[in-house]
Amino acid sequence: MKTIITKSILSFAVIVGLSLSVYATEPLQVATSPAAEKEWTFLLFLNGHNNLSSYGDMNLKDMEKSGSTDQVNYVVEWGKTGDKVNRRLRVEKSKDPSKVTSPTVMSLNNVDMGDYKNLIEFIRWGVKTYPAKHYFIAVWNHGSGWKKLALDEQMHSRDISYDDNTGNKITTEQLGLALAEAKQIIGRNVDIYGSDACLMQMAEVAAQFKDSVDYMSGSQETEPGQGWPYAPFMQKWAAHPTYTPAEVTSLLSKEYLAAYNGGVYGRQSVTFSSMDLSKMDALISSTKALAAHLKSLGNDSLKKIRTEVGNVTNFYYEDYADFGDFVKRIDAMPAIQHDSKLFSQVAADIKSVVVTTDNSNSFSGATGVSIWAPTFATSDMSRYSGLEFSKLTGWDSFLQAMLAAK
């Protein structure tokens, strides 16, 4: 049987033997002066400091099938396994598909790509060097949603951008800090943030930076190792450089499904969606009302809800439930007395937030955004209670009441 690498599974044997110290970042080559303003700059933080490194090379070669244009900059900070030097590239069209040929604009020594401060510095440099009317910031690596990897119980949370050289990572909370800083650097919201990583399209992740980002792109499920289909996506984007943020993120979503639905990556079961974070406050408000209502239903109803949660569409982690399917199934339960108006409002707000969702047939029940819904006791609750989504909605209080029902 062929082993398929996804962007949520990494080589733990490599991590265990490495120091957790943060590497210093030392520039080797300084970038040129800022370029003229363009329509878009795409800033990709490509962390190949792990077993996905070869896919990073592949994705860069695919990006070079299009290359930057007179209106769209494709800019990458590229780290790879076995190389102590990170390279910052402005991706240029190549005639040699066997290797990455884009010129190195800046080189840096020993970059810890699991340190969110280095993501901020890449964004700062990218915005200054490649000014644009719109910015799309993406993180490429393993991902595990808001929490730690299930196989990693003895280690720290490993939400996104694991760096095998240091054992470090960027947590959901730190990702929120990085994008808040990006907003300050740009002087307005980031147009699009995307995770080329597994499991990151969650309400909990979105709420952490809802006031700093306009649109969010990513997958509710694990991503195959190939990740995003950069060649077809960037070729079509380059042909329409004045696309709005909503149009760019919708294009990516549709190209992602096409790539795995008989396209460039064959046939694999996938999910992808884009979210309008300007609508998150309404969803948070209705979710708060729903959480309080569910918590008040009483012991017997909460036990029945916990059982029904097991039937909700879920993903690689069984406690990552599709939010829309959760609302639909709990509202349809005949055995509990509840206020259907609250469920209807949350369902409407989910549809408002999710701009587009493109899923394989095996995920026909997925609606574009996941939520944490464990049906078992877990040590993750303490950290979860500190997330913005939990603090704003009280979802943790409902979960604790449901888990405590006997």
Secondary structure, 3 states (H helix, E strand, C coil): CCCCCECCCCCHHHHHCCCCCCCCCEEEECCCCCCCCEEEEEEEEEEECCCCHHHHHHHHHHHCCCCCCCCEEEEEEEEECCCCEEEEEECCCCCCCCCCCCCEEEEEECCCCCCHHHHHHHHHHHHHHCCEEEEEEEEECCECCCCCCCCCCCCCCCCEEEECCCCEEECHHHHHHHHHHHHHHHCCCEEEEEEECCCCCEHHHHHHCCCCEEEEEECCCCCECCCCCHHHHHHHHHHCCCCCHHHHHHHHHHHHHHHHEEECCEECCCCCEEEEHHHHHHHHHHHHHHHHHHHCCCHHHHHHHHHHHCCCCECCCCCEEEHHHHHHHHHCCCCCCCCHHHHHHHHHHHHHHEEEECCCHHHCCCCCCEEECCCCCCCCHHHHCCCHHHHHHCHHHHHHHHHHCC
